[in-house]
Amino acid sequence: MTNRLLARTGETINETGQVKGPPLIQVVQDSTTPWDEGDFDDALFYDFQFPQTVTETTTVEGGKYGFNNQYSGHFVHLQNPEVTSIPEIEEKTSLERWEIMRKQEDEKFDREWYLADLFEPPEDLEEILKFKLPMTLNDPFTPEEQQSLRTLGNRDCILPPFKWC
């Protein structure tokens, strides 16, 4: 779908991604238009395609981040740098970012707030803490539970109509 939207004027792209020539258009029936001739002549010759350029990338010497440490450079072009809690995050290694994070957490930590739930727990928390599971994972199902599991019925898994890559 994206390839079709990015195709240049006169190009078509089929399902396999191959670029074909201009589309063949056939006028089936000529009808009168609601506008006069000449109203849109300028638009016919105007090239609506804007030039696409790749922005210049800056190399970053800091560490990588994200899943499996495979990302970097995402915070270089932030318009609002206050979004991140670590200043100049791109220039820091993972160890430096971790140290800053620990320092910020230690500064925000409030011992009284933390201990308040221990000495004066809210009613909801007391109810949750008193709850015990009716059975453990090692206990076998009762005959009633086994019968209710049998009556659930079988479900078919409908496979998607497309092929997996």
Rosetta silent file (secondary structure, phi, psi, omega in degrees, C-alpha in Angstrom):
SEQUENCE: MTNRLLARTGETINETGQVKGPPLIQVVQDSTTPWDEGDFDDALFYDFQFPQTVTETTTVEGGKYGFNNQYSGHFVHLQNPEVTSIPEIEEKTSLERWEIMRKQEDEKFDREWYLADLFEPPEDLEEILKFKLPMTLNDPFTPEEQQSLRTLGNRDCILPPFKWC
SCORE:     score description
SCORE:     0.000 S_00000001
   1 L     0.000  -42.653 -179.595    0.000    0.000    0.000 S_00000001
   2 H   -65.696  -39.249  178.397    2.795    2.419    0.857 S_00000001
   3 H   -59.992  -37.529 -179.782    4.583    1.657   -2.402 S_00000001
   4 H   -68.719  -36.932  179.685    1.474    2.587   -4.319 S_00000001
   5 H   -70.965  -30.980 -177.948    1.152    5.901   -2.491 S_00000001
   6 H   -89.067   -0.815 -178.773    4.810    6.745   -3.127 S_00000001
   7 L   -64.471  142.309  178.726    4.716    5.882   -6.837 S_00000001
   8 L   -76.387  169.837 -178.920    5.675    8.738   -9.136 S_00000001
   9 L   -58.162  128.660  177.034    3.355   10.151  -11.768 S_00000001
  10 L    87.828   -3.090 -179.171    2.603    7.585  -14.440 S_00000001
  11 L  -103.465  148.494  170.843    3.974    4.629  -12.490 S_00000001
  12 E  -128.877  150.678 -179.634    2.097    1.679  -11.095 S_00000001
  13 E  -125.909  123.967 -179.319    3.365   -0.911   -8.679 S_00000001
  14 L   -83.191 -175.978 -175.025    1.892   -4.398   -8.628 S_00000001
  15 L   -63.575  -26.721 -179.337    1.561   -6.713   -5.609 S_00000001
  16 L   -86.274   -2.922  177.946    5.103   -8.032   -6.015 S_00000001
  17 L    92.748    7.483 -179.401    6.565   -4.508   -5.905 S_00000001
  18 L   -82.698  138.130 -179.211    7.456   -4.255   -9.604 S_00000001
  19 E   -88.898  129.319  178.182    7.147   -0.807  -11.192 S_00000001
  20 E  -111.775  171.228 -179.807    5.150   -0.669  -14.418 S_00000001
  21 L   -68.548 -169.137 -178.128    4.665    2.160  -16.904 S_00000001
  22 L   -63.765  148.514 -178.424    1.895    4.738  -16.818 S_00000001
  23 L   -67.900  146.899  178.057   -1.587    3.376  -16.214 S_00000001
  24 L   -90.580  117.244 -177.571   -3.773    2.806  -19.229 S_00000001
  25 L  -114.924  133.114 -179.904   -6.933    4.880  -18.869 S_00000001
  26 L  -122.501  127.848  178.219   -9.843    4.546  -21.231 S_00000001
  27 L   -80.404  117.011 -177.739  -12.685    7.049  -21.325 S_00000001
  28 L   -82.545  -44.247 -177.438  -15.871    5.008  -21.370 S_00000001
  29 L  -143.049  130.572 -179.869  -18.364    7.817  -21.661 S_00000001
  30 L   -88.715  120.097  178.564  -17.722   11.508  -22.259 S_00000001
  31 L  -120.756  158.615  179.078  -19.850   13.638  -19.991 S_00000001
  32 L   -75.090  146.382 -178.918  -19.964   17.357  -19.539 S_00000001
  33 L   -96.882  154.965 -178.405  -18.083   18.731  -16.567 S_00000001
  34 L   -76.392   -4.575  179.299  -19.542   21.158  -14.024 S_00000001
  35 L  -116.366  160.591 -179.909  -16.694   23.628  -14.656 S_00000001
  36 L   -80.344  157.845  176.917  -15.714   25.608  -17.700 S_00000001
  37 L   -64.791  140.279  178.320  -12.688   24.779  -19.782 S_00000001
  38 L    97.681  -13.314 -178.826   -9.569   26.481  -18.528 S_00000001
  39 L   -65.642  -36.544 -174.673  -10.533   26.516  -14.849 S_00000001
  40 L  -117.842   20.688 -179.328   -8.032   23.819  -13.909 S_00000001
  41 H   -61.349  -39.091  179.296   -5.451   24.143  -16.699 S_00000001
  42 H   -63.676  -37.586 -178.538   -2.786   25.356  -14.266 S_00000001
  43 H   -68.736  -28.922  179.811   -3.354   22.347  -12.018 S_00000001
  44 H   -65.756  -32.403 -175.640   -2.852   19.939  -14.914 S_00000001
  45 H  -100.930   -3.884  179.287    0.685   21.173  -15.477 S_00000001
  46 L   -80.347  132.127  179.117    1.667   21.744  -11.829 S_00000001
  47 L   -88.097  109.395 -176.616    3.986   19.074  -10.439 S_00000001
  48 L   -83.479   -0.506 -179.146    2.559   18.162   -7.033 S_00000001
  49 L   -84.530  124.772  178.537    5.514   15.954   -6.163 S_00000001
  50 L   -90.929  143.383  179.156    7.794   17.522   -3.595 S_00000001
  51 L   -65.487  137.712 -179.608   11.489   16.691   -3.689 S_00000001
  52 L  -107.178  125.790  178.972   12.443   14.166   -1.046 S_00000001
  53 L  -126.378  149.191  177.506   15.787   14.533    0.629 S_00000001
  54 L   -87.271  128.936 -179.941   17.388   12.543    3.380 S_00000001
  55 L   -69.129  149.641 -178.883   18.222   14.681    6.386 S_00000001
  56 L   -70.853  126.561 -178.465   21.828   14.823    7.408 S_00000001
  57 L   -91.741  145.848  177.321   22.447   12.416   10.246 S_00000001
  58 L  -104.969  139.498  178.777   24.729   13.223   13.100 S_00000001
  59 L   -82.392  138.269 -177.618   26.939   10.576   14.582 S_00000001
  60 L  -114.889  132.149 -177.441   26.463    9.986   18.259 S_00000001
  61 L   -89.733  -12.154 -177.283   29.268    8.691   20.436 S_00000001
  62 L   -72.277 -177.883 -178.812   27.047    7.630   23.355 S_00000001
  63 L   -78.177  171.348  177.798   25.649    4.198   24.009 S_00000001
  64 L   -93.795  167.729 -177.289   22.673    2.589   22.387 S_00000001
  65 E  -147.637 -179.305  178.999   19.325    1.993   24.052 S_00000001
  66 L    86.921 -172.911 -178.138   16.010    0.276   23.535 S_00000001
  67 H   -60.390  125.314  177.547   15.264   -3.382   22.996 S_00000001
  68 H    60.105   24.436  179.400   18.507   -5.329   22.634 S_00000001
  69 H    47.909   48.845 -177.633   20.463   -2.028   22.589 S_00000001
  70 L  -112.819   10.395 -178.231   19.844   -1.610   18.878 S_00000001
  71 E  -122.494  147.987  171.608   18.656    2.023   18.743 S_00000001
  72 L  -162.133  156.744  177.769   20.384    5.393   18.843 S_00000001
  73 L    86.403    3.341 -178.411   19.740    8.857   17.498 S_00000001
  74 L   -77.171  -23.022 -176.519   16.023    8.999   18.321 S_00000001
  75 L  -100.906    7.684 -177.718   16.381   11.851   20.812 S_00000001
  76 L   -69.400  -41.042 -173.013   18.606   14.064   18.643 S_00000001
  77 L  -103.577   29.777  178.510   15.762   15.990   16.996 S_00000001
  78 L   -67.657  133.291  176.340   13.426   16.386   19.986 S_00000001
  79 L   -81.652  -27.371  179.657   11.549   19.671   19.924 S_00000001
  80 L  -124.750   93.236 -175.900   10.832   19.450   23.654 S_00000001
  81 H   -69.529   -9.065  178.504   13.849   17.965   25.470 S_00000001
  82 H   -73.815   -4.514  179.138   11.986   18.047   28.808 S_00000001
  83 H   -65.026  -36.158  179.832   10.182   14.872   27.701 S_00000001
  84 L   -94.083  149.834 -179.876   13.120   12.782   28.865 S_00000001
  85 L   -88.244   -8.569 -179.781   14.311   12.811   32.445 S_00000001
  86 L  -109.076  118.906  179.705   17.969   12.453   31.447 S_00000001
  87 L   -71.184  144.069  179.015   19.579   15.544   29.924 S_00000001
  88 L    49.565   55.067 -173.212   21.605   15.022   26.728 S_00000001
  89 H   -64.116  -30.440 -177.252   20.609   11.364   26.648 S_00000001
  90 H   -70.089  -23.558 -176.649   22.298   10.668   23.302 S_00000001
  91 H   -92.508    0.751 -176.758   25.745   11.543   24.660 S_00000001
  92 L  -103.515  146.734  173.847   25.531    9.198   27.653 S_00000001
  93 L   -80.944  171.130 -179.311   26.490    5.549   27.838 S_00000001
  94 H   -64.063  -35.438  177.935   24.090    3.018   29.305 S_00000001
  95 H   -66.268  -42.300  178.572   25.997    3.020   32.598 S_00000001
  96 H   -64.823  -41.470  177.937   25.821    6.823   32.859 S_00000001
  97 H   -63.146  -39.567  179.907   22.081    6.760   32.078 S_00000001
  98 H   -65.595  -42.563  179.259   21.556    4.086   34.741 S_00000001
  99 H   -62.793  -41.675  178.007   23.504    6.096   37.348 S_00000001
 100 H   -64.414  -42.251  179.492   21.458    9.234   36.606 S_00000001
 101 H   -61.813  -45.086  178.599   18.226    7.250   36.820 S_00000001
 102 H   -62.024  -41.258  179.663   19.210    5.749   40.198 S_00000001
 103 H   -63.878  -43.540  178.844   20.152    9.177   41.539 S_00000001
 104 H   -64.676  -40.196  178.448   16.817   10.649   40.434 S_00000001
 105 H   -65.636  -40.789  178.762   14.885    7.768   41.986 S_00000001
 106 H   -64.387  -37.003  178.616   16.776    8.118   45.280 S_00000001
 107 H   -68.543  -36.156 -178.739   16.016   11.855   45.367 S_00000001
 108 H   -80.449  -18.559 -173.897   12.291   11.270   44.736 S_00000001
 109 L   -66.345  131.480  178.805   11.956    8.415   47.216 S_00000001
 110 L  -118.514  110.510 -176.600    9.904    9.320   50.300 S_00000001
 111 H   -62.376  -39.209 -179.701   10.380    6.902   53.170 S_00000001
 112 H   -65.143  -41.876  178.712    7.262    8.115   55.015 S_00000001
 113 H   -63.392  -39.744 -179.533    5.074    7.617   51.944 S_00000001
 114 H   -66.209  -42.566 -177.303    6.485    4.118   51.477 S_00000001
 115 H   -80.276  -13.561 -178.948    5.911    3.101   55.114 S_00000001
 116 H   -60.351  -40.231  179.935    2.414    4.606   55.279 S_00000001
 117 H   -70.362  -24.339  178.517    0.901    1.554   53.585 S_00000001
 118 H   -75.094  -44.676 -175.689    2.679   -0.743   56.038 S_00000001
 119 H   -88.552  -30.517  178.895    1.442    0.978   59.224 S_00000001
 120 L  -132.876   70.594 -177.027   -1.909    2.306   57.967 S_00000001
 121 L   -69.869  142.265  175.114   -2.961    0.149   55.011 S_00000001
 122 L   -67.460  159.600 -177.574   -6.090    1.169   53.099 S_00000001
 123 H   -58.711  -41.718 -179.475   -9.082   -1.172   53.263 S_00000001
 124 H   -60.837  -40.492 -179.188   -8.654   -2.289   49.645 S_00000001
 125 H   -68.179  -39.318  177.856   -5.062   -3.275   50.278 S_00000001
 126 H   -61.536  -42.800 -179.916   -5.975   -5.249   53.417 S_00000001
 127 H   -63.380  -40.031  179.818   -8.605   -7.172   51.482 S_00000001
 128 H   -67.382  -42.353 -178.320   -6.118   -7.976   48.729 S_00000001
 129 H   -68.826  -28.957 -179.960   -3.437   -9.094   51.165 S_00000001
 130 H   -80.321  -16.214 -176.529   -5.861  -11.388   53.047 S_00000001
 131 L   -66.221  132.277  175.864   -6.997  -13.129   49.861 S_00000001
 132 L  -119.919  138.230  176.998   -5.814  -16.733   49.548 S_00000001
 133 L   -64.393  141.638 -178.335   -6.074  -18.762   46.388 S_00000001
 134 L   -68.354  -23.283 -179.576   -8.605  -21.585   46.731 S_00000001
 135 L  -150.993  161.245  174.587   -6.149  -24.142   45.375 S_00000001
 136 L   -99.116  172.176 -178.013   -2.546  -24.473   44.383 S_00000001
 137 L   -69.497  -20.329 -178.261   -1.312  -25.559   41.002 S_00000001
 138 L   -85.175  -16.853 -179.710   -0.441  -29.028   42.332 S_00000001
 139 L   -74.463  137.610  177.773   -3.955  -29.852   43.550 S_00000001
 140 L   -74.119  158.321  176.834   -6.044  -31.890   41.085 S_00000001
 141 L   -70.124  146.699  175.177   -9.340  -30.547   39.807 S_00000001
 142 L   -73.879  163.802  177.851  -12.474  -31.654   41.595 S_00000001
 143 H   -58.940  -34.797  178.351  -15.030  -33.690   39.578 S_00000001
 144 H   -66.685  -40.888  178.421  -17.253  -30.586   39.307 S_00000001
 145 H   -67.445  -38.033  177.965  -14.376  -28.519   37.929 S_00000001
 146 H   -64.161  -41.193  179.202  -13.470  -31.277   35.486 S_00000001
 147 H   -65.525  -39.952  179.449  -17.077  -31.430   34.246 S_00000001
 148 H   -66.807  -33.264  176.291  -17.223  -27.645   33.767 S_00000001
 149 H   -68.586  -35.213  178.965  -14.001  -27.806   31.748 S_00000001
 150 H   -68.337  -31.837 -176.971  -15.485  -30.540   29.536 S_00000001
 151 L   -82.849   -1.496  178.466  -18.578  -28.442   28.807 S_00000001
 152 L   -64.572  -32.177  178.698  -16.558  -25.489   27.524 S_00000001
 153 L    89.592  164.896  179.791  -16.605  -26.984   24.047 S_00000001
 154 L   -93.937  144.628  177.829  -14.070  -27.010   21.268 S_00000001
 155 L  -120.006  138.782  176.697  -13.092  -23.889   19.402 S_00000001
 156 L   -92.850  141.676  176.316  -11.700  -23.758   15.889 S_00000001
 157 L   -95.308  118.449 -179.306   -8.820  -21.462   15.123 S_00000001
 158 L   -89.776  121.554 -179.593   -9.486  -19.572   11.905 S_00000001
 159 L   -78.652  147.410  178.364   -6.271  -18.915   10.034 S_00000001
 160 L   -66.723  153.723 -176.213   -5.810  -15.523    8.369 S_00000001
 161 L   -74.374   -9.387 -177.856   -6.330  -15.448    4.595 S_00000001
 162 L   -99.460  163.871  179.431   -2.808  -14.157    3.876 S_00000001
 163 L   -91.246  143.615  179.122    0.486  -16.015    3.775 S_00000001
 164 L   -80.100  142.905  179.694    3.073  -15.451    6.470 S_00000001
 165 L   -79.286    0.000    0.000    6.416  -14.089    5.352 S_00000001
